[in-house]
Amino acid sequence: MSSKWRKVKLAFGFNSCIHIPKQLHDSSPSLNTAARFSGAIPSSGDTSASSLPIQSPSSSAHRSLKSPKGNCAICLNSLKPGNGQAIFTAECTHSFHFHCITSNVKHGNQICPVCRAKWKEVPFQSPDLHPRSSQLTRDNGWPAAVRRLPSPTQVNAGGQISSLYHVSEPAIFDDDETIDQHTSIPCNNNSNETDRNNIMNKVEIRTYPEVSSVPKSASRDGFAVLIHLKAPQSESKLNISGNNTDSSPPPVENSRASVDLVTVLDVSGSMLGTKLALLKRAMGFVIQNMGPSDRLSVIAFSSTARRIFPLRRMTDIGRQEALQAVNSLVSNGGTNIAEGLRKGAKVFSDRRWKNPVCSIILLSDGQDTYTVNSRPGVGADYQSLVPNTIHRNNNSLGLQIPVHAFGFGADHDATSMHSISEISGGTFSFIEAEEVIQDAFAQCIGGLLSVVVQEVKLDIRCVHPRVQLSSVKAGSYRTSLTTDGRMASINVGDLYAEEERDFLVTVNVPIDSSNDEMSLLNVKGFYRDPITKEMAALEETSEVKIERPNISKELVVSIEVDRQRNRLQAAEAMSEARIAAERGQLSSAVSVLDTCHKTLSESVSAISGDRLCVSLAAELKEMQERMANQHIYEQSGRAYVLSGLSSHSAQRATARGDSTDSTTLLQSYQTPSMVDMVTRSQTMVFGAPLRRILQPAKSFPERHKSR
């Protein structure tokens, strides 16, 4: 009977011998790496039954059809040596084409496709290695061809985070790595100080009155004056031309501040599969592009939160260990955003050392079900999600930690993520398409890794004794206006390299027949140098003057002022439309956006072909389409509008859209450093830059091109 049963099994193609892999421990010697990577199958790759370990019957559910002897179990093509294809032999002795198995592993699979053995070492594509090459070597800059995985820990029954990279979490996070003084502070010599002053003096302040003159016999209320601010360029930019084959991150320049970055990552059950794999890949990009003086900490949260990687400098060793920690993440449990942010804020409050720039990157694809409570007549209390220590208006604690929030997919709570960014002084990005996550992160760190001035403040003073300020429109930036209307200030904060800010103030222009010219305002700027830590005043000041002729003459409205009026008007329309949409009045919301679109099209700057107006018009049309019905609005419209409001309010680029096309990320607020980093992200293949010369992307639309 047993003989007949054996023949039946053979007829169906099943292997009669059931195998189980040996349990490999960290102390056990692994197969020689050089022997496992060769043009021929090593002797250890013999797949005969006598050379394979025996598997228990209990694991029969994991059996797979075995490929013919000498064939790759993935592509089923021959493993014959000499065909120009590298061969990987795992510790369980099964062999595969190297490019086949790396394609399998990159999505997070860490088990043998044949016998389901859990691997201690997994193959990764090396940037200096063509998949068909038979010469496989390790690489110091990027992950090696083989990476050894840490020992696993158990998933607890309470739904808490389970991580292969298990590090005991101290009660106080004062174990941060010492900052690198040599790379973060330049030498104190006269030549360096002179160069530094030359860089800082290039911070631009320009002013533009809406018209150049007002007749002596006339007065004007609500006369608009634009204040334009532009940060200096960094000393050197990222080299993304493709000629530089060194895969190490760009060096930290003395012209930009070092960063302390905490990433708070959602690893709840809904992140299982492709989402988590793409998040790991995006985090790998972030890690590889941080400099040796920048520090990174990783918080993972689901039902609870855990610090899986302390605040460490991204040296070669630091990057390798950070990659190892991120690659160990697994998804399970619920979504406790508040606990994740609490742990992230604790990293900053407990640290012993401080880099000049501090920020949190928060990513979540779900809704917080542990902290947010809805109150009758008030709505959800999103303030409770953000720890008091990182509230932007809580100056008593001395922390300025903006949270750059990323809503992932259609099921995230866009309102809460936008509120978190608004409360902390960060930005909110909407990642609708899973594939865009790395580009979105790239845009964010492209800015964070290029901060050139901090704590920028503008002081505005009326010059003429009868001139008064009536309003200061500065978006989300904190402003103050004296009761007599004679002075105002704007707290701008940090500026990325070549980043621009535009603020529109209005004044009254009185009748004055005494002079042919009138001085309205004087604008001065102050900043903190992130390298020397000293406060300084910008040498360049700007005084706003207008002519006072005896008779009126035909005047040309300033394109710069008209452009910013359009931007502010569009932002106000978006906000009004969102309020209507939240009430279920989608037709009214669409009408508001359509009216604004028509008004913009008749403006002076739009008629002249201004690219910012073209961009605003396209954005308004996109929002109308995403308010076509309630389902579409709840799926993507709400998040798209909130991301746009965040961008216009902070005048800083945010990611939004459902395409991997780079134009979805290139906006009027995007800086050259952001463009460079996004381009770098889009020219990477499995973590390696393409070996070809690439033209750098251009920001769209170009701002103030007419100047």
C-alpha positions, 0 to 999 in steps of 0.5 A, a space after each residue: 500500500 505504501 509503495 502505491 501511495 508513493 507512486 501516486 505522490 510521484 505522479 502528482 510531482 510532489 517530493 516524498 521527502 519533507 524538509 525543515 531548515 536547521 535553526 541557525 543561531 547567531 553563534 552558529 557559523 554561516 556559509 562562506 559569503 564568497 563561496 555563496 556568490 560565484 559563477 558556479 553553484 558551490 558544492 554546498 548548493 547540492 539539492 539532493 535529499 541527502 544534503 538537505 535538512 529534514 522538515 517536520 510534517 507540521 510544516 507541510 503547509 509551507 511546502 512548494 513545488 520544487 523546481 527541477 534540479 539545477 534551475 532557479 526556483 523563481 524564474 525556472 531558468 537554468 542555474 548552469 555556471 558560465 551563463 553570465 548570471 550571478 548565483 546566490 546560495 542561501 544558508 538553507 542551501 537553495 540557490 537562485 539567480 541573484 537578480 531574481 532573489 533580490 527582487 523578491 527580498 526587496 519587498 520585505 520577504 526574508 524567507 526561502 521561497 522553496 522551503 520557507 526557512 527564515 534566513 539570517 542573511 538576505 541578499 540586497 542589490 549593490 549599486 556597483 553591481 550589475 545583476 548579471 555580473 558574476 563578481 559580487 563584492 561588498 560595498 562600504 557606502 550602500 548595503 552590501 550584497 548580503 546583510 545579516 539580520 538581527 535576532 527576532 523577538 516575539 510579538 506580544 499579546 497586547 498588540 504592541 510593536 514587534 521588531 526584529 531590532 529589539 533594543 531595551 528602551 530606557 526611561 529617559 532618552 539621554 543616550 543620544 550620541 554626541 554631536 560632531 563639533 568639527 563638522 557643525 562649527 567652522 574654524 574660528 579664523 578671520 577668513 572663515 568669519 569674513 566668508 560667513 558674513 558675506 553669505 549672510 549679507 546676501 539675505 535679500 529684503 525687497 519691497 514693492 508698493 502696489 503703485 509708484 505714486 499717489 497724487 498730493 491731493 489724494 489719500 489712499 486707505 488699504 494701500 498694499 506694500 509687498 515685503 519679499 524675503 529671500 534666503 541665501 544660497 548654500 555654498 555647494 549643492 548636491 551633486 546629482 549629475 550622475 558623474 559622481 558614483 560615490 554612493 555616500 551621502 553628500 558632505 555636510 557643508 559649513 553653510 547649513 545647519 546640522 539636523 536632529 530628525 525624529 521619524 514617527 512611523 505608523 506600523 499598524 496592521 493596515 501598513 502590512 505589505 506594500 505600504 510597509 515595504 515602500 516606507 522602509 525604502 523611503 526611510 532608507 533614502 532618508 538615512 543614506 542622504 543625511 550627513 555625518 553631523 546629522 542625527 536620526 531617531 526612529 519611533 514606531 507606533 501602532 497600539 503603543 509606541 516604541 523608540 526602536 533607534 536612539 538619536 545617533 549621528 548618521 556616520 557609516 556605522 550609524 546609517 547601517 544600524 539605522 537601516 537595520 532598525 528600519 528593515 526590522 519593522 513589522 506591522 500589527 495593532 491599532 493606531 495611536 498617533 498621540 503616543 508616537 508623538 509623545 515618544 518623539 517629543 521625549 527624544 528632544 526633551 531628554 537629549 543631552 546635545 542639540 543640533 541647531 535644526 530640529 524636526 519630526 516627520 510623522 507618517 500615518 495611514 489611519 485614524 487615531 482611535 486612542 486619544 481623539 475624542 469628539 465633543 458635542 458642538 465642538 468637534 474633535 479635540 486634536 490639541 490632545 494629539 500634540 504634546 505641549 512641549 512642541 506646541 509652536 506657541 509654547 515658548 516657555 519650554 524653549 522647543 521649536 519642533 515642527 511636525 511635518 505630517 504625511 497622510 498616507 492613502 485614502 483612510 488617514 485622518 487628514 483633519 488630524 494630520 493637518 491640525 498636528 502640523 498647524 499646531 506645531 508649525 510644520 506642514 501637511 502632505 497628502 500621499 495619495 499614491 503609495 509610490 510617491 512616498 519616497 519622493 515626498 520624504 525627499 522633498 521634505 529632507 531636501 529642505 531640512 538639510 539646507 537650513 541657512 538662517 534661523 529665527 528670522 524676524 522682520 520689523 516694520 516701522 512707519 516713517 511718515 508721521 501720519 502713516 499707519 499700518 492697517 493689516 499684516 497678512 503673513 499666513 501662519 506666521 506669528 505677527 504683532 501690530 501695535 495699537 497705534 499702528 506704527 510698528 509691526 513684526 513678523 516671526 519668520 523662523 527658519 529658512 531653507 537655502 534660497 527659500 522665499 517669503 512674501 508678506 503683504 501689509 496695508 497702510 493708509 496714505 494721507 494727503 500731503 502737499 509738502 513734498 514730491 516724495 513720501 517715505 512710507 515704511 522701513 523694514 529691517 531683518 534679524 536672524 540667528 546664524 545656525 553655525 555660530 549661534 549668534 543673533 545678527 541684524 541684516 545689513 540690508 534694509 528696505 525703505 518704501 517710498 512713493 512719488 507725490 505728484 501734483 496731478 494724477 497720471 496713468 499708473 501700472 499696478 505692480 505685478 509682484 503685488 498683484 501676484 501675491 494678492 492672487 495667492 492670498 485670494 486663492 488661499 482664502 477661497 480654498 478655506 471657504 470652500 473647505 468649510 462649505 464642503 465639511 457642511 455637505 454643501 459641495 455645490 457651494 464649495 465648487 461655486 466659491 472655487 469657480 468664482 475665484 478662478 474667474 477673478 484670477 483670470 482677469 487679474 493683471 498678473 494672469 493676463 501677463 502670463 504669470 506662472 504662479 497664476 497659472 499654477 493657482 488656476 490649475 490647483 483650483 480646478 483640481 479641487 473642484 474635481 475632487 469635490 464632485 461628490 461626497 465620496 470623492 471629497 472624503 476619499 481625497 478632496 479633503 486631504 488635497 485641500 488641506 495640503 494646499 492650505 498648509 502649503 500656502 499658509 506656510 509658503 512651503 512646498 508640500 506633496 500632494 497628488 496621485 501620480 509619480 510624475 515629478 510635476 505633482 511635487 514641483 510647486 511655486 514654494 519648492 527650493 532648489 535643494 528640494 528639487 535636487 533631492 527629489 531628482 535624486 530620489 527619482 533617479 535611484 534604482 533599489 537605492 543606487 543612483 543611475 549611472 548616466 548624466 541627468 539634467 536637474 529638474 526645474 521648479 514649476 512655476 518659477 517665482 518672481 521670474 520678472 524681477 
